[in-house]
Structures are given as C-alpha cells and as structure tokens.
Amino acid sequence: MSESLGLCPPGKMESSEQQQLCVFGTGDLGRSLGQRLLQTGFKVVYGSRRPDSCGPLPYGAQVRSHMEAAQAARLVFICVHRENYSFLESLASQLTGKVLVDVSNNRKKGLYPEANAEFLQRMLPGSYVIKCFNTLSSWSLQNGPSDACRQVHLCGNNADAKQAVAEVATKLGFIVLDRGSLSAAGELEDFPLQLFPEWRLPLRVALSLITFFFFYLLSRDVIFAYVTQGTDISFRIMVSLANKVFPIVALIMLALCYLPGVMAAFLQLHRGTKYSRFPDWLDRWMLCRKQLGLVALALAFLHVLYTLIIPIRYYVRYRIGQSIIKQIQENQTAKFDTTLAWRSDSYYSMGILGFAFFVLLGISSLPSVSNALSWREFHFIQSKLGYLTLFLCTLHTYLYGWDRFLKPTTYKWNTPPGYLLCLVVPTVVLLLRLLILLPCLDRTLTRIRQGWERSQSDEQKTLLA
C-alpha cells in the first residue's frame, strides 16, 4: 500500500510472520477469524471492553483495550454489530489513516437506510473502510477455505486499502472478488440473508408437479377403487402412490434440464445469430438447470429406496401368499412367460443404467469434481451423457407401460395414466434433439455458434432456392 495510508508500499508489505492485525470483537466470528489469522502466521491483537474477562481466545493472541489494540496494528477487523459501533467514535484519532474491515451483517434486509460499511465510513471519514469476509461463516473461517466456500467478496473506495485486505484474504487461502466501490456494501450485506435464491424456482416446480400428480393419481387409483368397487386401498398412499409420483416428477424435471437448451438452439437457428439475447425467462430457466437436475436426482433416489422395500411390504407378501394358495387349491401351475421375463429384465436394466448415469451427472456437478474437469470433459458429461441418461430413463418408463395404453381399463374415468403424462416432455425433448442432429441443421447451428451470422442476402438466396 502507498505510504500515504501509513502502510508499506506494494511489494514491500511486512511478511505475515511480522505483520500484526487487530480484531475488534471476541464473539464466535472474531475468535474464528483470529484463529485462522494465527494459523496463517499473522500476529493478532484483540481489542475488548474488558481485556481481563473476555473469555478464552485463540492461543497466541494478545488482548488489550480498544485504544491500545488500535494503536498496535495498521489493519483492523470490525467484528461487532452495527448497534455497538458507538465506541469507535472515541477512537477516531487512533483509527485515522488505517484500514477498517467491516465484517458485520444484519438480521434482515432493509433494517437500516444505509449499509453498515457506508455508515462506518461516514462515522470515521479519516479511515479506509473495506467490506469483506461477511459472506463467510465462523466455521468457514476456522476450518479454512473448502471447495464450497473459497470466494470472499470485497468492496471499498480506496484501491490501496482493498489491495491490503485482498493480500490478507489470499494468504488465508481465499479467492477475492472485487465488487467495486463501497456502494456495493449493501448488496454484500444482503447476500447472507438470502435463503436458497437459486433453488426457489426448481423447488417450486418440483412442489407443483408433486402436488398435481399426487392428487391426480390419488383420484385415479384410490378414490376410483372406492367409488366404483367400494374397496378401501388408502394404505397404498404411503408407498405405492409415492413410488409413482416421485419417478414421474424426476423424469419430467430431468427433461426440463435439457428443454431450454433445445429451445435456445432453435431460437438461434431462427434468428441466424448467437449475438441476440435470449428472453429473460429462458435465461433464468437455463441458469437453474443444475438445481433442477439435483432436485430430480433426489426424487430418483427416493424412487430407488421405495422400490427396494417392495418385497418386504405386507401387501405384496399377502398377495404372493394368496396366489400360491390359489394355485395349490386349483392344482394349477403358472406357466413361465418368456416375453414378460424379457420385459421385466429390460425394464429394470434400463432403470439401473439410467440411475447410474444420473448419479454420475450429479457427482460431476459438485464443485470439487467440476473444478478438476476441463470444459470439454464437463460438457461431454453434462450434455452427451445427459441426453443418454434422459433416453435410458424414458425407455425405462416406456418398458414399464409396455402395452397397457392399449387396454381400456387403463383409462380410469377416461383419464390417461400418470406414466403416459410424464412421457410427453422427455419424448418431445429427445425428438427435438434428434432433429437438431440432422446434418443440415447441425452444420448451420455449429456455424452460428462459431460467430457466423445469416445476412439478408443469405435469406433471399434461401428463399430463391
């Protein structure tokens, strides 16, 4: 940092073994941050209102009064809540020219008219306030950066101050993302308050589909039997009905992961360029494909678990026992049906293979795995193997239905069975994908994605031809 801030020039900063940092606040976050700084080699001094009774601190750290701690370091971490900032005004002279790293967050959005960091900068105009480390938890700081939380966001008005904080964060093992001036502090403070923002749409889609198919199958399977035959089979809701709903929704959501890509391809073919923006709804859809796929994988896991318990269900064991007794009483033996054997084995085989590739897709989406893959490898797994997974799972469902769609008894209350409804979206996606693979379309789409644009003269030639 420049000497105008009272710090060392760039490239001449003190080594981490000699540099002393100050931490205001001895709560969970302050202690975790101090422990991580000490493990990295920094010297740490805590500032506390009660230096003699502030509780256990990380081994090797010093504890002093706020004034003494502020005088001992050039970079100060403010690990206290905004409502406790008042004591900092009395330290204005000790903090002048120093870098203050605000790591505070609020309990909810819109609690204050301005961001905490901006408020702190206005309170201490002689200091250089930087917003950083507030997007990390105490666990992340104490245990070091992991694959899921390597990044820290940083913003501030002074480039040298940001550089000093970025160097500390880098030595701690984090990747620093500069978000610009201190006006971005409000956005950074709202970030930890968000609850699964990227998962909301996929979860809403999953919940809507589960609700629809649950009541749809409930009316066709349970209520229909009670109304027409007077039979109470409501016990099937717990396992049988659930084991129909989950795979249906999983297959539809897997198809929804690939449908926006197909739609985008046809949109580019229609426009003749890749430089025209997609509609906002298509952009949002494409950005949440990973979450759609992971929710679908979770539902597929439930389908597998429910299927595994089928042999131990009381209802199934009762039916098998009754069938054996009936054959003994009638002195008859059921003949082995080779066609049925082929169908059932093929059905299970496609299901196992589809689920195995589905799991592979989920594993490759993990940050620790995707970071180890090249773009070509990642694209091959998520695209080529992804469509293969969709094909196997769709074929699994077709084999399950077999020729049932030809039987009038399948259409209870003149409604199609659930497995037929769930085949619509994946079948459309696979057919559209096959259409794109036609040489004439594939060549044109490849050229468009390489930067070629269809001009008006090209369109006229196409019309004349």
C-alpha positions in Angstrom: 0.0 0.0 0.0 1.0 3.5 -0.5 2.9 5.4 2.2 0.1 8.0 2.2 -2.0 5.5 4.2 0.8 4.9 6.7 1.4 1.4 5.3 4.1 -0.3 3.3 4.4 0.3 -0.4 3.2 -2.5 -2.8 5.6 -5.4 -2.8 7.2 -4.3 0.4 4.5 -5.3 2.9 5.5 -7.0 6.0 5.6 -10.7 5.9 2.7 -12.5 7.6 5.1 -13.6 10.4 5.8 -9.9 11.3 2.5 -8.2 10.4 0.2 -7.6 13.3 -3.5 -7.4 12.8 -6.2 -6.1 15.1 -9.6 -7.7 15.7 -12.4 -5.8 17.5 -14.9 -8.3 18.9 -14.4 -11.6 20.8 -17.5 -13.3 19.6 -17.7 -16.5 17.5 -16.8 -14.7 14.3 -14.0 -12.7 15.9 -12.4 -15.7 17.5 -12.6 -17.9 14.4 -11.1 -15.1 12.3 -8.3 -14.6 14.8 -7.6 -18.3 15.0 -7.3 -18.5 11.2 -5.0 -15.5 11.1 -2.8 -17.0 13.7 -2.6 -20.3 11.8 -1.5 -18.4 8.7 1.3 -16.8 10.6 0.0 -13.3 11.4 0.2 -11.8 14.9 -3.2 -10.9 16.3 -4.2 -8.5 19.0 -7.8 -8.3 20.2 -9.5 -5.1 21.3 -12.0 -5.6 24.1 -14.0 -3.5 26.5 -13.0 -6.0 29.3 -9.5 -7.2 28.4 -9.2 -9.2 31.6 -12.5 -11.0 31.4 -13.4 -11.5 27.7 -13.3 -15.4 27.8 -10.8 -17.8 26.2 -9.2 -16.6 23.0 -7.1 -18.4 20.4 -3.7 -19.5 21.6 -1.0 -16.9 20.8 -3.3 -13.9 20.6 -2.9 -10.8 22.7 -5.8 -8.9 24.2 -5.8 -5.2 25.1 -8.2 -2.3 25.4 -9.7 -0.9 22.2 -7.4 2.1 22.2 -4.2 0.1 22.7 -5.2 -2.6 20.2 -6.0 0.1 17.6 -2.6 1.7 18.0 -0.8 -1.6 17.7 -2.0 -2.5 14.2 -2.5 -0.9 10.8 -5.4 -3.1 9.7 -8.4 -3.6 12.0 -11.2 -6.1 11.6 -14.5 -4.8 13.0 -16.3 -7.9 14.2 -19.1 -6.2 16.1 -22.8 -5.5 15.3 -23.7 -2.1 14.0 -25.6 -1.2 17.1 -22.3 -1.4 19.0 -20.4 0.9 16.7 -20.7 3.9 19.0 -17.4 3.2 20.9 -15.5 3.6 17.6 -16.2 7.4 17.6 -13.9 7.8 20.6 -11.1 6.0 18.7 -11.3 8.3 15.6 -7.8 9.7 16.2 -6.3 6.2 16.7 -8.0 4.8 13.6 -7.2 7.7 11.3 -5.4 6.5 8.2 -5.9 2.9 9.0 -7.8 0.2 7.1 -11.1 -1.0 8.8 -12.5 -4.3 7.5 -16.2 -4.4 8.3 -17.5 -8.0 8.5 -20.9 -7.2 10.0 -24.3 -8.4 8.8 -27.9 -7.6 9.7 -30.7 -9.7 10.9 -32.9 -8.8 8.0 -33.0 -6.7 4.8 -33.8 -3.0 5.0 -33.1 -2.8 8.7 -31.1 0.5 8.2 -31.3 3.2 5.5 -27.7 2.6 4.5 -25.2 -0.2 4.5 -23.2 -0.8 7.7 -19.9 -0.2 5.9 -21.2 3.1 4.5 -22.4 4.1 7.9 -19.0 3.2 9.4 -17.2 5.2 6.7 -19.3 8.3 7.4 -18.7 7.9 11.1 -14.9 7.6 10.6 -14.1 9.7 7.5 -10.4 9.5 8.2 -10.3 5.7 8.0 -10.4 3.5 4.9 -13.4 1.2 5.3 -13.5 -2.1 3.3 -16.4 -4.6 3.3 -15.1 -8.1 3.3 -15.4 -11.6 4.9 -19.1 -11.0 5.8 -20.2 -13.8 3.4 -18.2 -16.4 5.3 -19.4 -18.3 8.4 -17.4 -18.8 11.6 -17.0 -22.5 10.6 -15.5 -21.5 7.2 -13.0 -19.1 8.8 -12.0 -21.6 11.5 -11.6 -24.6 9.2 -10.1 -22.8 6.2 -11.5 -22.5 2.7 -13.2 -25.5 1.3 -14.4 -26.2 -2.2 -17.8 -24.8 -1.5 -16.7 -21.5 0.1 -13.4 -20.4 -1.4 -14.6 -17.0 -2.5 -14.7 -13.8 -0.5 -16.3 -10.6 -1.8 -14.7 -7.2 -1.2 -15.6 -3.6 -1.9 -14.2 -0.2 -0.9 -13.4 3.3 -2.1 -9.6 3.1 -1.8 -7.6 0.8 -4.1 -4.6 0.5 -1.8 -6.8 -0.4 1.1 -8.6 -3.0 -1.0 -5.2 -4.4 -2.1 -4.1 -4.8 1.6 -7.2 -6.7 2.5 -7.0 -8.8 -0.6 -3.5 -9.8 0.2 -4.6 -11.0 3.7 -7.5 -12.9 2.3 -5.3 -14.5 -0.3 -2.8 -15.6 2.4 -5.8 -17.2 4.2 -6.4 -19.3 1.1 -9.5 -17.5 -0.3 -10.2 -16.2 -3.8 -11.0 -12.5 -3.7 -13.7 -11.0 -5.9 -13.6 -7.2 -6.1 -17.1 -5.8 -6.2 -16.1 -2.2 -6.8 -16.8 0.8 -4.5 -18.3 0.9 -1.1 -21.7 1.5 -2.6 -21.8 -2.3 -3.2 -21.7 -3.0 0.5 -25.5 -3.1 0.8 -25.6 -5.9 -1.8 -22.9 -7.8 0.0 -24.7 -7.5 3.4 -27.9 -8.8 1.9 -26.2 -11.8 0.4 -26.0 -13.9 3.6 -29.7 -13.2 4.2 -30.8 -14.8 1.1 -32.4 -18.3 1.5 -31.6 -20.6 -1.4 -32.2 -17.9 -4.1 -31.1 -20.2 -6.9 -33.2 -23.1 -5.6 -36.5 -21.3 -5.4 -37.7 -21.9 -8.9 -36.7 -25.6 -9.1 -38.3 -26.3 -5.7 -41.5 -24.5 -6.7 -41.6 -26.6 -9.9 -41.0 -29.8 -8.0 -43.6 -29.0 -5.4 -46.2 -28.0 -8.0 -45.6 -31.2 -10.0 -45.6 -33.4 -6.9 -48.9 -31.8 -5.7 -50.5 -32.2 -9.1 -49.6 -35.8 -9.7 -50.3 -36.8 -6.1 -53.9 -35.7 -6.3 -54.2 -36.9 -9.9 -53.1 -40.4 -9.0 -55.0 -40.3 -5.8 -58.2 -39.8 -7.7 -57.4 -42.5 -10.3 -56.1 -45.2 -8.0 -57.6 -44.8 -4.6 -60.8 -42.8 -5.0 -61.7 -44.6 -8.2 -61.5 -48.0 -6.5 -63.6 -46.8 -3.6 -66.3 -45.2 -5.7 -66.7 -47.9 -8.3 -65.9 -51.1 -6.3 -66.3 -50.0 -2.7 -62.7 -51.1 -2.0 -60.6 -49.2 0.5 -57.0 -49.2 -0.7 -56.0 -46.0 1.0 -53.0 -47.7 2.6 -51.3 -47.6 -0.8 -50.9 -43.8 -0.4 -47.8 -44.3 1.8 -45.7 -46.4 -0.6 -47.4 -47.3 -3.9 -48.7 -43.8 -4.6 -45.4 -42.1 -3.6 -43.4 -44.6 -5.7 -45.4 -43.4 -8.7 -45.3 -39.7 -8.0 -41.5 -39.4 -7.3 -40.2 -41.1 -10.5 -42.8 -39.2 -12.7 -41.7 -35.8 -11.3 -38.0 -36.9 -11.5 -38.3 -37.7 -15.2 -40.1 -34.5 -16.1 -37.6 -32.4 -14.2 -34.7 -34.2 -15.9 -36.3 -33.4 -19.2 -36.8 -29.7 -18.1 -33.0 -29.5 -17.7 -32.4 -30.1 -21.4 -35.6 -28.5 -22.9 -34.2 -24.9 -22.6 -31.0 -25.8 -24.4 -33.0 -27.3 -27.3 -35.3 -24.2 -27.3 -32.2 -21.9 -27.4 -30.8 -23.9 -30.3 -33.9 -23.5 -32.4 -34.1 -19.8 -31.4 -30.5 -19.3 -32.7 -31.4 -21.2 -35.9 -34.4 -18.9 -36.4 -32.5 -15.7 -35.8 -29.4 -16.8 -37.6 -27.1 -15.3 -35.0 -25.8 -16.0 -31.5 -25.4 -12.4 -30.6 -29.1 -11.7 -29.9 -30.1 -12.1 -26.2 -32.5 -14.8 -25.2 -35.7 -13.8 -23.4 -35.3 -13.2 -19.7 -37.5 -16.2 -18.8 -35.3 -18.5 -20.9 -32.1 -17.1 -19.3 -33.5 -17.7 -15.8 -34.5 -21.2 -16.8 -31.1 -22.0 -18.2 -29.3 -20.7 -15.1 -31.2 -23.0 -12.8 -30.7 -26.2 -14.8 -28.2 -27.5 -12.3 -30.6 -27.1 -9.4 -33.4 -28.7 -11.5 -31.2 -31.7 -12.1 -30.2 -32.1 -8.4 -33.8 -32.0 -7.2 -34.7 -34.6 -9.9 -31.8 -36.8 -8.7 -33.1 -36.6 -5.1 -36.5 -37.7 -6.2 -34.9 -40.5 -8.2 -33.1 -41.6 -5.1 -36.5 -41.8 -3.3 -37.9 -43.9 -6.1 -35.0 -46.4 -5.7 -35.4 -46.6 -2.0 -39.2 -47.1 -2.3 -38.6 -49.8 -4.9 -36.2 -51.7 -2.7 -38.8 -52.1 0.1 -41.4 -53.6 -2.2 -40.6 -57.3 -1.4 -40.9 -56.7 2.3 -44.3 -54.9 2.2 -47.2 -56.7 3.9 -49.5 -56.1 1.0 -47.0 -57.7 -1.5 -46.3 -60.7 0.7 -50.0 -61.2 1.3 -50.7 -61.2 -2.5 -47.9 -63.7 -3.2 -49.2 -66.0 -0.4 -52.7 -65.8 -1.7 -51.5 -66.6 -5.3 -49.6 -69.7 -4.1 -52.6 -71.0 -2.1 -54.9 -70.5 -5.0 -52.6 -72.4 -7.3 -52.5 -75.3 -4.8 -56.2 -75.3 -4.4 -56.8 -75.4 -8.1 -53.9 -77.7 -8.7 -52.6 -75.4 -11.4 -49.1 -74.0 -12.1 -48.5 -70.6 -13.7 -46.5 -71.0 -17.0 -43.3 -69.2 -17.4 -43.7 -66.2 -19.8 -40.5 -65.5 -21.7 -41.9 -62.3 -23.1 -42.7 -61.0 -19.6 -39.3 -62.0 -18.4 -37.6 -60.1 -21.1 -39.8 -57.1 -20.5 -39.2 -57.0 -16.7 -35.4 -57.6 -17.0 -35.2 -54.9 -19.7 -37.3 -52.5 -17.6 -35.0 -53.0 -14.5 -31.9 -52.9 -16.6 -32.7 -49.5 -18.2 -33.7 -48.2 -14.8 -30.4 -49.2 -13.2 -28.3 -47.8 -16.1 -30.3 -44.6 -16.2 -30.0 -44.1 -12.4 -26.2 -44.8 -12.6 -25.7 -42.2 -15.3 -28.0 -39.8 -13.3 -25.7 -40.2 -10.3 -22.7 -39.5 -12.5 -24.3 -36.3 -13.7 -24.9 -35.2 -10.1 -21.4 -36.0 -9.0 -19.8 -34.1 -11.9 -21.8 -31.0 -10.9 -20.1 -30.9 -7.4 -17.6 -28.0 -7.3 -14.7 -30.3 -6.2 -15.3 -32.6 -9.2 -16.2 -30.0 -11.8 -13.1 -27.9 -10.9 -11.0 -30.9 -11.8 -12.6 -31.3 -15.3 -11.8 -29.5 -18.4 -14.6 -27.6 -20.2 -14.7 -30.3 -22.9 -14.9 -33.1 -20.3 -17.6 -31.3 -18.3 -19.6 -30.5 -21.4 -19.4 -34.2 -22.6 -20.7 -35.5 -19.3 -23.5 -32.9 -18.8 -24.6 -32.9 -22.5 -23.8 -36.2 -24.2 -24.2 -38.4 -21.2 -27.0 -36.2 -20.0 -29.1 -36.9 -23.1 -28.2 -40.6 -22.8 -29.5 -40.5 -19.2 -32.7 -39.0 -20.4 -33.1 -41.6 -23.1 -32.5 -44.5 -20.7 -34.9 -43.1 -18.1 -37.5 -42.5 -20.8 -37.1 -46.0 -22.2 -37.4 -47.4 -18.6 -40.8 -45.7 -18.4 -41.9 -47.0 -21.8 -41.0 -50.5 -20.8 -42.9 -50.1 -17.6 -46.0 -49.1 -19.6 -45.4 -51.7 -22.4 -48.9 -52.3 -24.0 -51.0 -51.1 -21.1 -52.0 -48.0 -23.1 -54.0 -50.3 -25.4 -56.2 -51.6 -22.7 -59.5 -49.7 -22.0 -59.2 -50.4 -18.2 -56.0 -48.2 -18.1 -58.1 -45.1 -18.7 -60.0 -44.8 -15.4 -62.6 -42.0 -15.6 -61.3 -41.5 -19.2 -58.0 -40.1 -17.9 -54.6 -41.3 -19.1 -52.3 -43.0 -16.5 -49.6 -40.9 -14.9 -46.7 -42.6 -16.7 -48.2 -41.6 -20.0 -48.4 -37.9 -19.0 -44.8 -37.9 -17.8 -43.5 -39.2 -21.1 -44.7 -36.2 -23.0 -42.0 -33.7 -22.1 -39.0 -36.1 -22.3 -40.2 -37.6 -25.6 -40.6 -34.1 -27.1 -37.0 -33.1 -25.9 -35.5 -36.3 -27.4 -37.3 -35.8 -30.7 -36.2 -32.2 -30.9 -32.6 -33.2 -30.1 -32.7 -35.8 -32.9 -33.9 -33.1 -35.2 -31.0 -30.8 -34.3 -28.6 -33.6 -35.1 -29.7 -33.7 -38.7 -26.6 -32.7 -40.8 -28.3 -29.7 -42.4 -29.3 -28.2 -39.0 -26.2 -29.3 -37.1 -23.9 -27.6 -39.6 -25.8 -24.4 -39.5 -26.0 -24.3 -35.8 -22.3 -25.0 -35.4 -21.5 -22.1 -37.8 -23.8 -19.8 -35.9 -22.1 -20.7 -32.6 -18.7 -20.0 -34.1 -19.8 -16.5 -34.9 -21.4 -16.7 -38.4 -24.5 -14.6 -38.9 -27.1 -15.0 -41.6 -27.4 -11.8 -43.6 -30.4 -10.6 -45.5 -28.8 -11.7 -48.8 -28.4 -15.2 -47.4 -32.1 -15.3 -46.5 -33.0 -14.1 -50.1 -30.8 -16.9 -51.6 -32.5 -19.4 -49.3 -36.0 -18.2 -50.5 -35.0 -18.3 -54.1 -33.6 -21.8 -53.7 
